[in-house]
Amino acid sequence: MKEVFRDFHTDNTNIHFNILVPFGTIVQNKNGDFRCQINGTAAIGTVNNKTNLCNINIQNLYADNYTFEITYEDVVIASANIEFYNCQHIRKCKICIRARCYWDPMTLSCGGTESYSTVYISPSSGPINGGTLLTVFTNREINDDDIIIINIDEDNCTVNNITEDNCSLSCITGNVSKSTNGTIHVSVNNSLISLGNDTSFTYKDPRIDDFNPRKGIITGKTTITIRGKNLAFKGRDRYKIKLCDNNDNVTCIECRLFEK
């Protein structure tokens, strides 16, 4: 038999298995001679040989590696390694998906058995002149050699990086002509990923209305407050602020963003 993986429960569970029976061998289970067991006698169940299904009580087992055995008339005829685990204890997306659990891209947690793909993005807005590093969190594994296309409506978001855990990727938004709210479209190997909630991105037109104070000491460390509209964009390295004079020979002085 092949290695088997099962989500951990505290009651009866069904384990599907495959055994290669030599050609011409007649196997009958009329009297319940087939049994399944884990670690010898730690848990014993019954076998339905028509469907290769073992119904076994694992109430007293913990999340760990075990030996799963099929017996016939109390003789072990096949065995395999089996791992019982708890989805809620898995912390990495890639491991969660390979364990056939559901990875929630919004909470970055593992649990449940959902079958659909979903997407969550951050941040949800950025300036119309582009340059926003947009992160797309999914509940499916993405590989480096996958063909990935991310669009915000008809505008392309240039793929920048796939995370080490292979379940999220980032792209850089391009510039658009006006403020708009666009729907995120993610395609992996020409297959669209189903979208969840909060998968739209809003382009905003930033505007500076005022700033103060208007002067400060030449040694710096003057705190300048800038007021305007659509200035609060989330993410690292979102702002590059320079103070320039009005002369023909423009001199610009870097101004650091104040960390609250």
N, C-alpha and C positions, 0 to 999 in steps of 0.2 A: 504494500500500500504506500501511497504518497504521504508526505507530511501534512498534517491537518491542523487548521487554526479555528478556534471557536471563541465567540464572545462569552464572557463568564456570566452565568446566572446562578441563582440559588434554588433552582428547582430542576425538574426534568428537562432535558434538552435532546434534540435529535441530531445525530451525526451521520452524514452521508459518507460512504466509502466505496472504493472499487477494489475487487479482488480478481486477479487473473486465474481462472479455473482451467486446468489442462483440458484440451479438446477430448471429447468422449466421456468426460467424467460426469456422473449423474449425482447431483447434490439435492437432497431433500431435507426439509426442516419441519416435517409434520409433527414431530413430538417436541419441538422447541429445543433441539439439540444444539443449535447455534446460539451462542451468547456473546456479548461484548463486555469488556471490562477495562478498567484503567488502573495501572500500577498493580497488577495481580488481582486483588480483591477489594481495592479501595472504593470502587464503584462498579456495580454490575447491572447490565441492562439486557433487554431482549432484542433480537434481530429479526427483521422481516427480509428474508433473502430475495424476495421478488423485487423489492425496490432498493436493496442495499441500504437499509435504514436501521440505525441503532438508536433505540430509545433508552437513555441511561440517566440515572439519578446522580447529579453531581453536587448535591446539597452540601456535602461536607468537604468539598475541594476548595482550594484557594487559587488565585491567579498564579500560574507557574507552568513549567514543562512537565509532561507526563508521558507514559507509554500506553498507547491505545491498542488493545488486542482483540482479535476475533477468535473465539474458541469453538471447536466442534467435539462434542462428547468430552468436554473438559480438557481437550488438547488444543494448545495454541496453534492456529494454522496461518495467522497473518498478524503483523504488528506494524505500528508506525508511531513516530513522535507526534505529540499533540500539544498545542499550547493554548491554555485557557487564559484569557486576559479580560480586563475591564476597560471598555472604550473610554470611560471618563478619566482614566488614569493616564491616557496617552497624551503627550504634550506636543508632538510634532505632526504637522499636516501629512507629510509623506507616509509616516508609519500608520497614521490613522486611516488613510485611504487604502493602503495595502492590507490593513486588517479588516477591510470592508465595513468600517464604521463611517459615520457622517461627520465631516469637518465643517464647522460653522465659521465662515470667513469674517463674520461681523464680530463675534466674541473670541475668535481664534482658539476655540476649544473643540474637543472631540467628544462625541456622544450621539446616540440615536442611530437610525438606519435609513436615513433619507436616500432616495435614489436619483434625485435630480441635481444638476449643477447650478450654482448660483455665483453671483459676483457682487463684491462690495468695493467701493472706491473711496480714496481719500487723497487730497482734499476734494471738496465738492464744488469749488469755484476757484477762479484765477483770472488774471488780467487778459484783456483782449489781444495784447501784443505777445502772448505766448510765454513759453519758458517755464511753465509750471510742471514740476515733477509730480506726476500723477501715479499713485500706486493702486494696482488692481489686485484685490484678494479674491481667490477662487477656492472651490472645494474639489479641485481636480489637480492631479500632478502634471506639471509642465516641464518638458525637457529642453535642454539647450538647443537641440537640433530641430525642434518644432518650428513650423512656419506660423508666426504670430502676427496678426494684423489688429490694431486697435484704432477705431474711428470714433470721433465725436460728431454724430450725424454724418456729414460728408467730409469732414476735416480729419486728416490723419494725425494720430498721436504717435510720434516716433518711439519705438520700443527701445528702452535703454538698458534694462537689466532684469535677470531672473534671480530671485532670491535663492539662498543656499538650500532652503527647505523645499524648493521647487513648487510652491503653491501660490506664490504671488510674484508679480512682475511690475516694472515701472516703465513709464513712457513720458516723453516731454511734449507738451502741447504746442501747437503752432499758433500763428497769429490769425485773427479774424478781423473783419471790417467793422463789426458792431457788437454790442452786447446781445447775447443770445443764450438760450438754455438748450443744450444738446443731449441726446441719448447716447450712452456708451454702447458700442458694438465691439465685442471681442471674438475673434475667429482664431481657432487653433487647428492647423492643418485643414483649412477650408471648411471647418465645422464650427458653426456659431455656438457659443456657450450661452445657456439660458441665463437670463438676468434676474436678480432679486430686486429688493427695494433699494432706494437711494443710489441708483445707477445713472443718474443724469449729472452733467457737468455744466456749470453756469459761467459763461464769459462775462466779466464785468469791466466797465471802463473806469479806471481810477482817476480821481480828480483832487488836486490840492487847492483848498480855498484860502488857507492862511497858515502862518507859523509864527511863533514867538518864543523867546525874545528875538529882536532884530539885530542884536549885537552881543558880544561877549569878549572875554579877555583872550589875548593871543596865545596864552599857554593852554587853552582848551578846557575841557571838562564842563562846558556850559551845556545844560540840558535844554534841547529845543523840542518844543511840542508842535507837531504838524497836524492840522485839521483838514478834513476833506471828506470825500465820498468814495466808498469802495476801496479803502486802503488796508483793511484788516484781512490779509490773505495768509492762510495757514501754511506751515512748512518751513524747512530750513532754507537759508540763503534766499529768502524771498525779496529782500530789500537791498538796494545799493544806493546810498544817499550821499550826494555831493553838494557842497555849497560853493557857488561860483559867483564872481562879481560880474558887473555889466559892461566891463571894458572890452575893447576889441581883442586884446590879448587875455583870453579867458583863463583865470586861475581857479582850479577846483580843489577843494579840501574835503577829504574823506570824512564822513560822519558816521559813527558806529550806532547801530540800533540799540537802544537801551533795553536791557533784559530786566523784566519785572520779577 
